Amino acid sequence: MRLKSAAVATACLSPLLAVTPSGDANASTYAGARLDELPQRFVIAHRGAGAFLAPENTTAAFDRGVADPNSHMLEFDVQVLKDGAGAVWHDPTVDRISTSTGPVTSLDSAAFKKLVIDPRSWFGGTAANTNPLLLNELLDRYAGRKLLLAHPKDTAAMRLTIDTLKERGLQDSVHIQTFSRSDAVLAHQAGFTTQVIVGGAQQAAIDTPEAIKADGIDRVSLWQGLPDATIKGYVAAGLVVTCYDVNRHYRRDQLYALGVRGLDSDDPTYARGDQARYRRTGDPFATQNWWYGHLGQVQAANRLAANHPDRGSFTAPDSWGVPRGSYPMFVRQGWASPVPKIYELRVWMKVTALGSDKTRWGGVYFSANRDHAFTDAATDPHNAGYNLILRQNGQLQLYRKEPSRTVLLKTINTKALGTGTLAKLQIKVTTTGIYIRRYDITSAGATVNDTKYRGGYLYFGRSAYTNQQGPGITFKSVYK
């Protein structure tokens, strides 16, 4: 796949100016620690670097988070091991991200350090196996290099975290967050900057702005999916409000408009909008590692696995794709955002497995105005772009996806697909129209005069529905 400016056909996309997110006039670079004040708009890297960018809570994650100027705080989880030591670990068990099984609290320090974290099996890409961090190891390596945000998972972990940080004199270098307001009070009384995490409507009804303020706490971290009116209520109460699970630009901008100051993100660079940093100038699949802005339909770090392929998976040496299945799957290619209004896109799309329904297809959703999770519904209030699809029966079709309808703009009949077929698709977007072609065969192209959408978001994927299995598809040859 090649993505080129139509104005400079022989060159890659021209470099972008470093711009701030919509309405983010106060954004600033922040790479320090032990600071009393954060920027007016700040970003928290979830589980070290952002759980979509590096294996969570590992040395690789914290190394990347420390180096990322878009991450103002690095969040991590704390649990208490059998011998009383602190473990940097999220889940109650070790099953999901290690080769072992069982409760993490059943391990002592020696057994915990012997755990093998195997990110290739659940995170994907080429990340190497590693061992987990003890709390003291994390503080030895990273305290003072960047502001940290500890998340003790229960009261025992909270007490251990408070004691450990106080012994080291790290009250200014490490903040604390927790779902438990009573645990938050412990941290606040110990002199730590503390925030209460509010994860849903039921908790919001209990941990109200008034209740939190009455406990002397002035910060909250709200789930981004809470109603806007609820979020605005915490802002109006004078609390410093962060929202977590913020991984899409459209929601970021909505939250900023509500007065939210902080974003807790699995992809801090994409969330903040550092376009100069996350724009690729080479093939994004050649390194077999996740790049900024590469996000599937389900926003959950524990689904970035080969057996939970909402984000797709890599195939060595230079391909990425989605498997055959009965669930529609489109993955945002944030490395290309924002796509210029005028450009040429070449996509090499290989069929790895045919689906049972010959009308199902693989394709590209392009020039989209929004970065909502894409579906192929005929009507979707979030639709605003074009879809070029190649069906298994060989039909190459261009659709305009609107919120209230889907419009078929053009059909070109080409050779039917088989397992192993490498189809090469060309899309050329101009100020007056869209040119489409399948150029691995002699099929002529066609131009459609349509200018309705010229947005900056791009998705790859394939269509499927219940009892309508879609094909397995891989994509390759990007920016070559």
DRENLOLUM-569251 format. One record per residue (C-alpha): residue number from 0; x negated, y negated, z negated. Coordinates in steps of 0.001 Angstrom, whole numbers, plus 500000, padded with zeros to 6 digits. Example, Ala and Ser with C-alpha at 12.3 -4.5 7.8 and 13.67 -1.06 7.14 Angstrom:
DRENLOLUM-569251
(0; (487700; 504500; 492200));
(1; (486330; 501060; 492860));
This chain:
DRENLOLUM-569251
(0; (500000; 500000; 500000));
(1; (498692; 496564; 500881));
(2; (499998; 493344; 499509));
(3; (498852; 490293; 501446));
(4; (499727; 486680; 501847));
(5; (501387; 486288; 505231));
(6; (499573; 482983; 505617));
(7; (496192; 484693; 505259));
(8; (496771; 488087; 506826));
(9; (493188; 489257; 506514));
(10; (492772; 488422; 502818));
(11; (494241; 489662; 499594));
(12; (496623; 487498; 497633));
(13; (495051; 484158; 496825));
(14; (494057; 483751; 493157));
(15; (496759; 482292; 490963));
(16; (496380; 479324; 488696));
(17; (496462; 480236; 485025));
(18; (499972; 479214; 484082));
(19; (501977; 479520; 480883));
(20; (505361; 481213; 480558));
(21; (508524; 479341; 481321));
(22; (508894; 476563; 478768));
(23; (505669; 477545; 476961));
(24; (504009; 474172; 476877));
(25; (502400; 474920; 473508));
(26; (500675; 478168; 474477));
(27; (496997; 478167; 473587));
(28; (494071; 480546; 473565));
(29; (493496; 482067; 470135));
(30; (490682; 484440; 469366));
(31; (489893; 483733; 465752));
(32; (490731; 485212; 462371));
(33; (491256; 483947; 458839));
(34; (493465; 481157; 460188));
(35; (496257; 479742; 458093));
(36; (498297; 478667; 461114));
(37; (499196; 480439; 464341));
(38; (499896; 478684; 467646));
(39; (503399; 477329; 468078));
(40; (504083; 480409; 470198));
(41; (502102; 483477; 469269));
(42; (501912; 487124; 470345));
(43; (501471; 490230; 468189));
(44; (499864; 493271; 469832));
(45; (501872; 496325; 468762));
(46; (499776; 499209; 467365));
(47; (496430; 497614; 468128));
(48; (496448; 496397; 471710));
(49; (500049; 496830; 472734));
(50; (501217; 500428; 472899));
(51; (501636; 500328; 476700));
(52; (497983; 499344; 477206));
(53; (495960; 501705; 475010));
(54; (496583; 504795; 472860));
(55; (498214; 503474; 469704));
(56; (496326; 502714; 466474));
(57; (493008; 503986; 467875));
(58; (489584; 502403; 468115));
(59; (490179; 501948; 471844));
(60; (493342; 500002; 471076));
(61; (491760; 497693; 468511));
(62; (488693; 497086; 470670));
(63; (490978; 496025; 473490));
(64; (493167; 493945; 471192));
(65; (490204; 492079; 469733));
(66; (488993; 491238; 473238));
(67; (492401; 490076; 474520));
(68; (492903; 486291; 474131));
(69; (496639; 486790; 474635));
(70; (496916; 488760; 471379));
(71; (496935; 486518; 468325));
(72; (497554; 489293; 465788));
(73; (496916; 493045; 465907));
(74; (499598; 495152; 464232));
(75; (498912; 498566; 462719));
(76; (500682; 501159; 460548));
(77; (499622; 502477; 457146));
(78; (500522; 505715; 455352));
(79; (499118; 507382; 452224));
(80; (497308; 510687; 452570));
(81; (497346; 513582; 450100));
(82; (494172; 512345; 448371));
(83; (495418; 508759; 448090));
(84; (493493; 507313; 451038));
(85; (495133; 505041; 453570));
(86; (495736; 506392; 457085));
(87; (496353; 504250; 460171));
(88; (499241; 506252; 461588));
(89; (502786; 505512; 462748));
(90; (504853; 508717; 462755));
(91; (505772; 510802; 459694));
(92; (504222; 513800; 461487));
(93; (501089; 514259; 463581));
(94; (502946; 516185; 466285));
(95; (503494; 513538; 468945));
(96; (500001; 512186; 469547));
(97; (497646; 514895; 468269));
(98; (496946; 518536; 468981));
(99; (498110; 519476; 465462));
(100; (501501; 519628; 463740));
(101; (502965; 518813; 460350));
(102; (503482; 515830; 458040));
(103; (500652; 513322; 457978));
(104; (501018; 512941; 454203));
(105; (500147; 516617; 453729));
(106; (496580; 515959; 454905));
(107; (493625; 514721; 452897));
(108; (491083; 512313; 454354));
(109; (488787; 515023; 455720));
(110; (491619; 516867; 457457));
(111; (493064; 513629; 458796));
(112; (489739; 512605; 460337));
(113; (489533; 515999; 462083));
(114; (492797; 515406; 463939));
(115; (492319; 515259; 467695));
(116; (494357; 512512; 469362));
(117; (494844; 513677; 472969));
(118; (496197; 510659; 474874));
(119; (496094; 512292; 478305));
(120; (498936; 514578; 477232));
(121; (501270; 511815; 475984));
(122; (499928; 508435; 477106));
(123; (498750; 509391; 480571));
(124; (495731; 508212; 482505));
(125; (492106; 508969; 481725));
(126; (491872; 507893; 478072));
(127; (489446; 510108; 476167));
(128; (490303; 512235; 473143));
(129; (489539; 510543; 469846));
(130; (490045; 510809; 466084));
(131; (492280; 508601; 463928));
(132; (491207; 505731; 461706));
(133; (491369; 505526; 457944));
(134; (492493; 502176; 456557));
(135; (489054; 501392; 455179));
(136; (487446; 502184; 458531));
(137; (489807; 499842; 460341));
(138; (489103; 497026; 457887));
(139; (485338; 497623; 458082));
(140; (485402; 497316; 461858));
(141; (488037; 494684; 462581));
(142; (488905; 492537; 459553));
(143; (487676; 489011; 460222));
(144; (487406; 489538; 463981));
(145; (491081; 488847; 464616));
(146; (494125; 488276; 462449));
(147; (495630; 491646; 461481));
(148; (499214; 492589; 460622));
(149; (499608; 495640; 458390));
(150; (502847; 497649; 458407));
(151; (502958; 499963; 455371));
(152; (505552; 502652; 456054));
(153; (506797; 503063; 452468));
(154; (506353; 501654; 448964));
(155; (503327; 503830; 448175));
(156; (501633; 502620; 451349));
(157; (502552; 499032; 450474));
(158; (500953; 499267; 447042));
(159; (497832; 500877; 448490));
(160; (497606; 498240; 451228));
(161; (497968; 495379; 448759));
(162; (495337; 496800; 446412));
(163; (492874; 497538; 449211));
(164; (493215; 494124; 450832));
(165; (492946; 492276; 447526));
(166; (489790; 494184; 446584));
(167; (488265; 493050; 449861));
(168; (489518; 489475; 449570));
(169; (491463; 489725; 452826));
(170; (494622; 487833; 451863));
(171; (493935; 485275; 454604));
(172; (492821; 487762; 457257));
(173; (495638; 490315; 457056));
(174; (499363; 489614; 457019));
(175; (501928; 492252; 456007));
(176; (505321; 493290; 457365));
(177; (507890; 495843; 456251));
(178; (511497; 496901; 456751));
(179; (511948; 496920; 452962));
(180; (512721; 493545; 451414));
(181; (511738; 494797; 447961));
(182; (508369; 495900; 449354));
(183; (508020; 492521; 451040));
(184; (508481; 490862; 447672));
(185; (505558; 492915; 446316));
(186; (503303; 491641; 449103));
(187; (504531; 488072; 448767));
(188; (503945; 488050; 445016));
(189; (500432; 489381; 445632));
(190; (499681; 486308; 447755));
(191; (500056; 487704; 451263));
(192; (501810; 486095; 454202));
(193; (504703; 488518; 454600));
(194; (507573; 489102; 456984));
(195; (510653; 491279; 456726));
(196; (511456; 493430; 459755));
(197; (515163; 493499; 460622));
(198; (515909; 496377; 462963));
(199; (519651; 496288; 463578));
(200; (523016; 494740; 462851));
(201; (523586; 496803; 459701));
(202; (520323; 495636; 458168));
(203; (520947; 492057; 459316));
(204; (524161; 492068; 457296));
(205; (522132; 492862; 454161));
(206; (518820; 491111; 454784));
(207; (520418; 487813; 455685));
(208; (518421; 484613; 456129));
(209; (519687; 483428; 452763));
(210; (518640; 486645; 450996));
(211; (515178; 486591; 452530));
(212; (514625; 482945; 451632));
(213; (515862; 483581; 448079));
(214; (513015; 486081; 447724));
(215; (510531; 483365; 448674));
(216; (509740; 484844; 452086));
(217; (509682; 482555; 455115));
(218; (509039; 484960; 458024));
(219; (511046; 487664; 459774));
(220; (510530; 490035; 462669));
(221; (513815; 490774; 464425));
(222; (514600; 493470; 466962));
(223; (514932; 491694; 470290));
(224; (518192; 493532; 470990));
(225; (520064; 491820; 468161));
(226; (522819; 489433; 469295));
(227; (521547; 485985; 470203));
(228; (523834; 484416; 467605));
(229; (522237; 486562; 464889));
(230; (518713; 485645; 465992));
(231; (519626; 481978; 466180));
(232; (520964; 482167; 462616));
(233; (517531; 483139; 461272));
(234; (515938; 480329; 463260));
(235; (518497; 477797; 462028));
(236; (517761; 478827; 458436));
(237; (514206; 477555; 458875));
(238; (512483; 480937; 458963));
(239; (509509; 481626; 461228));
(240; (511041; 484164; 463608));
(241; (509215; 486836; 465584));
(242; (511032; 489355; 467790));
(243; (509671; 492820; 468497));
(244; (509906; 495111; 471542));
(245; (509615; 492088; 473825));
(246; (508173; 493438; 477072));
(247; (510108; 491611; 479799));
(248; (509923; 488008; 480921));
(249; (513657; 487410; 481108));
(250; (514118; 488305; 477424));
(251; (511019; 486386; 476385));
(252; (512429; 483208; 477893));
(253; (515847; 483765; 476313));
(254; (514222; 484196; 472903));
(255; (512089; 481104; 473297));
(256; (515254; 479143; 474097));
(257; (516728; 480370; 470805));
(258; (513747; 478998; 468888));
(259; (511810; 482236; 468382));
(260; (508102; 481547; 467836));
(261; (506479; 484962; 468055));
(262; (506617; 488003; 470320));
(263; (505662; 491464; 469090));
(264; (504903; 493233; 472340));
(265; (503654; 496527; 473728));
(266; (502149; 494499; 476602));
(267; (500960; 491141; 475212));
(268; (499255; 489873; 478357));
(269; (502291; 490482; 480551));
(270; (504702; 489234; 477901));
(271; (502815; 486005; 477419));
(272; (502580; 485445; 481140));
(273; (498817; 485306; 481707));
(274; (499179; 485847; 485430));
(275; (495544; 485220; 486244));
(276; (494575; 488073; 483923));
(277; (497089; 490728; 484960));
(278; (496987; 490150; 488725));
(279; (495119; 493001; 490396));
(280; (492737; 492411; 493279));
(281; (492153; 496118; 493869));
(282; (494067; 499372; 493956));
(283; (495936; 499582; 490603));
(284; (496138; 503385; 490757));
(285; (492501; 504091; 491621));
(286; (491311; 503838; 488008));
(287; (494078; 506179; 486772));
(288; (494681; 503816; 483849));
(289; (497699; 501704; 482962));
(290; (497492; 498059; 483923));
(291; (499337; 495073; 482461));
(292; (503033; 494897; 483317));
(293; (503468; 498524; 484411));
(294; (506727; 499405; 482677));
(295; (509409; 502034; 483128));
(296; (513101; 501816; 482502));
(297; (512884; 502917; 478882));
(298; (510950; 500554; 476613));
(299; (509577; 502952; 474036));
(300; (505928; 503704; 473410));
(301; (506634; 507324; 472515));
(302; (508008; 508008; 475999));
(303; (504776; 507271; 477862));
(304; (504115; 510941; 478378));
(305; (504004; 513498; 481130));
(306; (507003; 515206; 479569));
(307; (508827; 511872; 479158));
(308; (507953; 510317; 482510));
(309; (509959; 507078; 482474));
(310; (506726; 505275; 483255));
(311; (505625; 507783; 485867));
(312; (502270; 509525; 485843));
(313; (498941; 509495; 487636));
(314; (497647; 512071; 490099));
(315; (493889; 512084; 490636));
(316; (492123; 510478; 492302));
(317; (494202; 507470; 493355));
(318; (497956; 508136; 493218));
(319; (500770; 507356; 490832));
(320; (504376; 508445; 491033));
(321; (507552; 509872; 489567));
(322; (508697; 513516; 489532));
(323; (511666; 515187; 491181));
(324; (514725; 514884; 488998));
(325; (518343; 513943; 488457));
(326; (517637; 510660; 486683));
(327; (517054; 507455; 488715));
(328; (513580; 506122; 488069));
(329; (512147; 502745; 489046));
(330; (508982; 501406; 487462));
(331; (508045; 497748; 487388));
(332; (504684; 497057; 489004));
(333; (503734; 494091; 486873));
(334; (500181; 494051; 488223));
(335; (501628; 492405; 491341));
(336; (503822; 489842; 489573));
(337; (504613; 487290; 490587));
(338; (504650; 488437; 494193));
(339; (504349; 485420; 496538));
(340; (507461; 484264; 498348));
(341; (505738; 485041; 501658));
(342; (503699; 488240; 501872));
(343; (503094; 491582; 503528));
(344; (503504; 494840; 501617));
(345; (502268; 498231; 502848));
(346; (503312; 501290; 500867));
(347; (501953; 504810; 501322));
(348; (504618; 507071; 499878));
(349; (504087; 510825; 499648));
(350; (506813; 513416; 499030));
(351; (505545; 515854; 496402));
(352; (508825; 517779; 496072));
(353; (512136; 517563; 497922));
(354; (515303; 517019; 495935));
(355; (518431; 519093; 496422));
(356; (520346; 516098; 497833));
(357; (518939; 515186; 501270));
(358; (520410; 511676; 501084));
(359; (518308; 510808; 498011));
(360; (515237; 508696; 498589));
(361; (512066; 506959; 497463));
(362; (511489; 503294; 497953));
(363; (510582; 499791; 496886));
(364; (512624; 497131; 495108));
(365; (510981; 493835; 496027));
(366; (511263; 490039; 495907));
(367; (513412; 490513; 492808));
(368; (514324; 487397; 490834));
(369; (514348; 489141; 487434));
(370; (512359; 491807; 485620));
(371; (515311; 493628; 484072));
(372; (515098; 497412; 484150));
(373; (516302; 498293; 487646));
(374; (519081; 500729; 488417));
(375; (520527; 501706; 491769));
(376; (524100; 500929; 490777));
(377; (526146; 499384; 493575));
(378; (526994; 496579; 491176));
(379; (524677; 495504; 488389));
(380; (524717; 492010; 486844));
(381; (520915; 492043; 486800));
(382; (520404; 492790; 490503));
(383; (518782; 490054; 492561));
(384; (516442; 491358; 495253));
(385; (515957; 493827; 498120));
(386; (515593; 497576; 498270));
(387; (513778; 499328; 501125));
(388; (514486; 503052; 500934));
(389; (513436; 506092; 502948));
(390; (515922; 508928; 502582));
(391; (514909; 512565; 502810));
(392; (516924; 512784; 506059));
(393; (514650; 510110; 507594));
(394; (516896; 507065; 507383));
(395; (514917; 503896; 506645));
(396; (517325; 501363; 505179));
(397; (517100; 497823; 503859));
(398; (519618; 496712; 501232));
(399; (520224; 493417; 499508));
(400; (521005; 494051; 495846));
(401; (523346; 491437; 494399));
(402; (524932; 491328; 490930));
(403; (528422; 492107; 492250));
(404; (527661; 494152; 495363));
(405; (525040; 495978; 497422));
(406; (524791; 494970; 501084));
(407; (523298; 497254; 503772));
(408; (521244; 494998; 506041));
(409; (519580; 497470; 508416));
(410; (519204; 501186; 509203));
(411; (516414; 502723; 511319));
(412; (516589; 506466; 512027));
(413; (513194; 508156; 511673));
(414; (511844; 511675; 511247));
(415; (513170; 513627; 508254));
(416; (510862; 514100; 505272));
(417; (509344; 517362; 504128));
(418; (507240; 518385; 501170));
(419; (503841; 516775; 501694));
(420; (505039; 514078; 504103));
(421; (503035; 510855; 503786));
(422; (505276; 508020; 504920));
(423; (503709; 504613; 505477));
(424; (506090; 501697; 505009));
(425; (505577; 498070; 505935));
(426; (507500; 495099; 504554));
(427; (506793; 491577; 505744));
(428; (508620; 488776; 503953));
(429; (508691; 485374; 505651));
(430; (510553; 482118; 505146));
(431; (513214; 483209; 507635));
(432; (513548; 486972; 507298));
(433; (512270; 490419; 506377));
(434; (510489; 492805; 508765));
(435; (510533; 496557; 507997));
(436; (508787; 499485; 509674));
(437; (507711; 503067; 509082));
(438; (504307; 503096; 510757));
(439; (503108; 506655; 510150));
(440; (505240; 507556; 513176));
(441; (505997; 505672; 516384));
(442; (509260; 504207; 515076));
(443; (509727; 500564; 515999));
(444; (510345; 498036; 513266));
(445; (513163; 495557; 512837));
(446; (513568; 492032; 511502));
(447; (516535; 490983; 509386));
(448; (517249; 487282; 509042));
(449; (517881; 487018; 505318));
(450; (516484; 484503; 502809));
(451; (518734; 484943; 499763));
(452; (516058; 486228; 497356));
(453; (512365; 485377; 497121));
(454; (511597; 486352; 493533));
(455; (508326; 487604; 492106));
(456; (508987; 491136; 490802));
(457; (508224; 494494; 492381));
(458; (509278; 498071; 491523));
(459; (508512; 501507; 492943));
(460; (510689; 504541; 492405));
(461; (513270; 506995; 493615));
(462; (517010; 507493; 493436));
(463; (518896; 510328; 491795));
(464; (522175; 510925; 490022));
(465; (523799; 513738; 488089));
(466; (524057; 516733; 490448));
(467; (522175; 514697; 493095));
(468; (518532; 515538; 492563));
(469; (516047; 513041; 493925));
(470; (512614; 513833; 495384));
(471; (509249; 513687; 493687));
(472; (507338; 510689; 495065));
(473; (503816; 509322; 494692));
(474; (502387; 505990; 495847));
(475; (498824; 505109; 496757));
(476; (496486; 502906; 498840));
(477; (497108; 499593; 497140));
(478; (495162; 496495; 498203));
(479; (492997; 498443; 500643));
